[in-house]
Amino acid sequence: MRRIMIAGTNSGCGKTTVTCAVLQALVNRKINVSSFKCGPDYIDPMFHKTVIGTAAYNLDTYLMSNDAVNYLLNKNSGDIAVIEGVMGFYDGFSFTEKGSTHELSEITDTDVILVVNCRGMSLSAMALVKGFKEFRKNNIKGVIFNNLSEKMYGNLAEKCRKIGLTPLGFLPNIKDVQISSRHLGLVTAGEIDDIKDKMNLLADYAEKYIDIDKILEISENDRDTKFASPEITKKYNVKIAVAYDRAFCFYYEDNLNLLSEMGAEIVKFSPLENENVPQCDGLILGGGYPELYADILEKNTGTLNSVKECVESGVPCIAECGGFMYLHEIMEDSDKNEHSMVGIIKGKCRKTDCLQRFGYMEMTANRDNILCKKGDKIRAREFHYFDSDCNGNGFTAVKNDRQWECVNVDKNLFAGFPHLHFFANINFAENFLKSCEEYKCTKSEN
């Protein structure tokens, strides 16, 4: 399977810019390309999706088993798979390599292109390159320099060859494709009006300054990985309503695909468009940026009432992060103004000035719920500036030497800040659909 990984020396070095440039160049060449993001990030895959026009996927070696990682990579790959790294190449969970780009490259046996940001340095860039190459055994095969002038590239390219690495080109400082940031990282692709123009401009630069042909050559990897495929049975005839718009856009493609493969019909609706929850047997309110659209969401009482009636009627509901915030009686917006929301969670969700409970953790269920039994475990991730006075106590989360209670659970609700990837524990997806099927049967009997 042809595959290549684009890694970086650190966050902010230009991985996403280079990845999107390469993806758009490949798409413009009419190559069937698929894209992946190392780690749990939602926003970078949304940029990938904008470029390639199809879904983009996450591969996370902390959340998932090695088998699950390789299964999802092979299942979702096109003629070539392009994998974008996370943070610095060796950076993982709690100062280890667990969940790192390096670990993913080893597990998937994928060759790596290292992106180096040359802003503010010249020869010192080679100290970085040499250090990354020699720090550990790795699959680094080539280098792309970001924010570099054409005049300086020749010298760095020659020095790359001397240490056994292939210079694959550079990108100059391109002011026309600057993407602003927000508290969770980059702004989402859907918020940039001229995003396709920017991506095509990047592709033009890539064709001019990056050796796309050589990247394709390096990707010719015939080292197949061995893995066990999960047992997925299509046996649940249920309909799942999913809130999906600019306010609620944080979904793992493989989560929704898994539910579909198990038999569920996914029906999307938009709270921003004041759409009612469709007739359904289950409801998912994903994460996103509801605080940016709090005024609209508050005014859209049709959706607010519809969601409340749906949950109160017993429909099994998963509400993650932004979806959890939406279920509160009161939610603050980005400026800390209060807005009335659904009212299922009897309390207030407030904006804070720093990240709350940031990163990976392992969750253990304190009692039976719609996703699992008491004592069952799943690895998860939080990343948010908001906090609630009703975080729940359905699970106990552990991160290193810290632990805390989280998630509101009752007979039909799983609502909290943690984000779940179902391939961290596929039983959680199946149990959710079982709960939906039980609700459907009860509804038909009444």
Buried (B, 14 or more C-beta within 10 A) or exposed (E): BBBBBBBBBBEEBBBBBBBBBBBBBBBBEEBEBBBBBBBBBBBBBBBBBBBBEBBBBBBBBBBBBBBBBBBBBBEBBBEBBBBBBBBBBBBBBEEEBEBBBBBBBBBBBBBBBBBBBBEEBEEEBBEBBBEBBEEEEBBBBBBBBBBBEEEBBEEBBEBBEEEEBBBBBBBBEBEEBEBEEEBBBBBBBBBBEEBBEBBBBBBBBBBEBBBBEBBBEBBEBEEEBEBEEBEBEEEBEBBBBBBBBBBBBBBBBBBBBBBEBBBBBBBBBBBBEBBBBBEBBBBBBBBBBBBBBBEBBBEBEBBBBBBBEBBEEBBBBBBBBBBBBBBBBBBBBBEEEBBBBBBBBEBBBBBEEEEBBEBBBBBBBBEBBBBBEEEBBBBBBBBBBBBBEBBBBBBBBBBEEEEEEBBBBBEBBBBBBBBBBBBBBBBBBBBBBBBBBBBBEEEEEE
